[in-house]
Amino acid sequence: MGKLPPLTELRAFDATARHLSFKKAAAELGVTPTAVSHQIRLLEQYCGRKLFRRRPRPITLTEAGNRLLPVIRDGFEAFATAIAAVKRDSSKQPIRVTTTNAFASRWLVPRLPQWRKIRPDAPLDVIGTDSVLDLKGGDADIAIRYARTPPANGIASDLVKDAFWPVCSPKLVAAGLKTPADLRRHVLVHCYWPPSDPDAPTWERWLAAARRRWRDVPDLKDMEHLSFREELHAIEAVTAGQGIGLFSDLLVAPELKARTLVKAFPMSLPGYHFYLVRRPQHRREKLIDAFSAWLQSVA
């Protein structure tokens, strides 16, 4: 592709050629007549030809200007048509929702048929990741963040809060798991928590709280352990009867309801909040608001 003159010069030429007036072209473009005249002169220098006859007034196009005008006009019309098509297509793009892998799999995805039923015209693109995607950078349209306090990088609203309960297969309870003292005969299943979070709902914290309530609670070192990086894998292991896990009641709600998992002991640790976060002045704000309202209603 050959080198083109600046777009501002082409716009100034197009407006002036249509109005045959520097003043009217300036009013259309929101600049001064002097600025328009300067842009025209730069374009004439670029072309090496005069494009307007300035004397006598009113101005008229030269032969070179008449040759250039339809090409530039067709070009601007092509730009406008292409941009309008892109805008129409962008309005049909899915809403990109980012949240943690576990929350997407265990809470959000099972509820999506309800959204599709009420808004079949608004598809979703669910991005399950434990990384924090940049809303301002356009990596996603709306985020469901898991945090103790509202995130500061957007407009945040509280969706739901969880608690962490020791849960296991009902077969373990039937086999004699009655009090925390019985834990020494079982495997504790762990999920990864960042070391930087001192308030994470870990087995170590749960056992420390249990000692203030029950007698003979074993030490962490006196038990067997099974650890997972992915929370979903830990839930699968506990459901299969491989040990006792400390899980969010939101994430294991289906299993608790179906009794494939049961709460082993009547004591939980506080969890976190799931916050809806979106950037202000989103170009699809009405649709984002509708999705946010739906999430609040099903939560």
N, C-alpha and C positions, 0 to 999 in steps of 0.2 A: 504494500500500500504506500502510495506517495505521501509526502508530508503535506499536512493541511494547515491552513491559517487558524488562528485561535477562534473558538466558537463565538466569543463576544463580537468579533469583527463581522462574522457571517450573520449573526442576529441583527446587528446594527444595519447591515446592508439590506437584509430582508425587510425590516420594518421601514426603512427609508424608501425603498423601492415601492412598497405598497402604498405608502402615504404621499410619496414625492414631497416630503417635508421633514427637515431635521427636527423641527419643533414637535410635530405630532409623533415622530418616531421616538423622540426622547420621552414624551409623556407615556407612551406604551411601555417602554423599557425601564422607566423609573430613574432616568439619569438626566443630565443636562444636554441641551442641544450641542454645546461645545464638545462634550464627551462623545456624542454620536458622530460629529464631524471628524473628530480625531480618529475614531475607530475606522471610519470610511477611508480616510487618508492612509492609514496603515495597511488596509486591505488593498488599496490601489498601488501602494508601494510593493506589496507582495506580488500582485498580479503584473505589475509593470505597465498598467494601462489605466486611463481615466475611466471610471464607472459612471460618473454623473457629470452633466453639464450644469454648472452653477450659475452661469450667466447666459442669457437673461433669465430672470425668475419667472415662473416657478422652475425648480430644478427638473431636469429630465434625465433619463437613462441614455448613456452612450450606446453605441453598437455592442461594445464589450459587456456593458451592464445588462443589456437585453439578452445576450447569450447566457450570461451567468445566472440571471434571476430564476428561470424555470428549474434549473438544476438544483439550486439551493432550496427553492420552495418545495420541490419534490422530496429533497432530502429531509427537511424539517417535518413534512407530513409523514414520511416513513418512520422517523424517530417517534413521532407522537403515536402512530399506530402501534409500533412495537412496544412502546412503554405502556400503553393502555392494555395491550394483551398480557404483558407481564404482570401488571397490577391485577387483572382479572384472575390470572392463574394463581397469584399469591394468596388471593382471598379463599381459594379452594384448598390450599395446602393444609395438612393436618396441624392441629395444635400440638406443639412439642412439650410433653410433660416429663420432667426429670424427678426422680426420687430414688431412694435406696433400692437395691435389688430385692431385699426381703419384703419391704413394704409394697413394692410393685407386685411381686408374686403372690403375697399372702393376703393383701387387703385390697389394692386397687383393681387388679385384673379381674377378680371375681365379680366386681360391681360394674364393670364396663358395659355389659349388656343393657343395664338400665339407662346409661347415657346414650347409647346408640338408639334406644327405643324412643327417647324424647327428642334427640337431636341427630337424626340420621344424616343431616347435611353437614355435620361438624366432626370429621374423623380425628382420631388422636394418634400421635406417635409417642409411645411411652418409652422413655430412655431410663432403663434401670441401671444405676451405677452408684457406687459408694464414693465416687469423686464428686466434688462440688463444681457443677458447670456454671459458666459465666452468663447470667441473664442479660447483663448490659451489653456483653459482646455478641449476643444473639445465638448462643449455643442452645438455648431453650426458651420457650415462651412463658412457662410457669414452672415453679419448683415446689416440691413438698419436702421441706427440710426437717431434719430430726435434730432438735437442740433444746437446751434448758431454757434459753431466753430467746425472744424474737430476733431473727437475723436483721442486721442493719443495712444489708445491701439490696434493699427493695421495699415494697409495700408488703408487710407481713400481717397475716391474720391467723389466729389459733384455730386449728382443725380438730385435734383430738389428743389426749394424753394417755399414756400407758403406764402399767405397773409390771414388775417382774416377779413371777411366781415360780417356785420349784415345782416342776411337773414331771410326770413319768407315765409309763404304761400302767393301766389298772392291774395288770398281772403282778407287778412288783408290790403293789399295796396288798393284794390278795396273798402274796407269799410272805408277808410279815413286816412290811415297811410301815411302821406305826408312828414312831417319834424320830426326831433328828438323831437320837443316839444310834438308831439303826443304820445311819448313813455309812458307818465304817465298813459295812458289808456290801456296799454298792459302789458303782462307778459314777463319779461326777463328770458331767459333760459340760465343757466350757466353750464359750464363743470369744472371739478376739475383741478386745477393747484397747484403744490407744493408751499407752502408759501415761500420757499427758492428762488423762481424765481421772482425777482422784475420786470422783463420785460415781464412777461407772458401777452399774449393778452386777457385781461379780460374786462368785461363790464365797470368796474371802470375806466380803462385806456382809453377805447374808449369814454366814456362820457366826461372825462376830455379833450380829444383832440377835441371832438365835440363842447365844449363850446367856443373854440377859433375860431370856424368857423360859428356857428349858435347861434341865440338868444334863450332864454327861454328853454334851455336844462335842464330837470329835474334832481334832485339828485337821487342817487341810492336808498336812503331810502324812496323816495316818490313813488316807483313802486313796483309791485308784482314780485315775483321771484319763479323760479322752478330750482332746482339744480340736477345734475346727476354726479355720479362718472365716469360712462362710457360715452365717447363721442358719441358712436354709439346710445345709448339710447336717448341722447339729440337731435341728428339729427332726430330720429324717432318722437320725441315729436313735434319738430318744423314742420316737414313735415305734421304732423296730424293737424296743425293749433293751437297748444297749446301755442304758444308764438313766440318770436323773439330770434334767437340764433346768437352767434358770432362764426363762423366756418371757418376752413381752406378751401380755394377755391379749393384745390385739393380733399378734402374729399367729398365735395358736388357738384363736377363738373357734375356728371350725372343728379342730380336734377336741377341744374341751366340750363343745356342744354335742359332738357325736360320741363322746366318752371314749375315744381312742386314746386320749390323754386325760389325766386327772391331776388336780392340784395335790401335791404330796403332803404339804403342811399349810396351816392357815396363817401364813405370814409372807408378806411381799416386800420388795424394795421399790421406792419411787422410781419411775422411769423418766422419760423426757416428753416434750411436746412435738407434735408434727405441725409445722407451720406452712401455710400457703404463702408463697412469696412470688411476686411479679414486679416487673419494672414499671414505673409510671409512664403514662402517655403512650401505651402500646398501640400500634396501628390497628390492632384487632381487639381493642379494649372491651367492646360490648360482648364479644364472644368469650373472652377471658373471664369477664364478670359472670356470664351465664354458667361457665364451667365451674368457677369458684363457688357460686351459689349452690350448684348441684352437689359438689363435694361436701359442703357444709350440711346439706340436707340428709345425705346418706351417712354422714359421720354421727 
